[in-house]
Amino acid sequence: QVQLVESGGGLVQAGGSLRLSCAASGRTLSSYAMVGWFRQAPGKEREFVAAIRGYADYGDSVKGRFTISRDNAKNTVYLQMNSLKPEDTAVYSCAASGVAGDLGNKLAYDYWGQGTQVTVSS
């Protein structure tokens, strides 16, 4: 059974940093064509944050502050978040697809984790 499990969320002050992890099981990370992170704040649509498919791409609101990386040996994808802002508060979910597609399109992903809460206080 394919599973993606996020961890690393929490409460942090504005300007701080967090690193999220997404551990894959049931299928090796290297077998996915692309892996990404999305977030959803209360009352808002799910938003693209970052994804990687050979190269990395980022949502406009996080460019220069967030970095996505993958460690195939550990079967884990990371999201390093720096200079956090209150508007970054959301549930962050990782997603993966066996087929290459539009990195920023949530509909292109087949597998989703349950999400981890990130709260940034002002």
Secondary structure, DSSP 8 states (H G I E B T S, - for coil): --EEEEE--EEEETT--EEEEEEEESS-GGG-SEEEEEEE-TTS--EEEEEESSSEEE-TTTTTTEEEEEETTTTEEEEEE-S--GGG-EEEEEEEESS---TT-GGG--EE---EEEEEE-
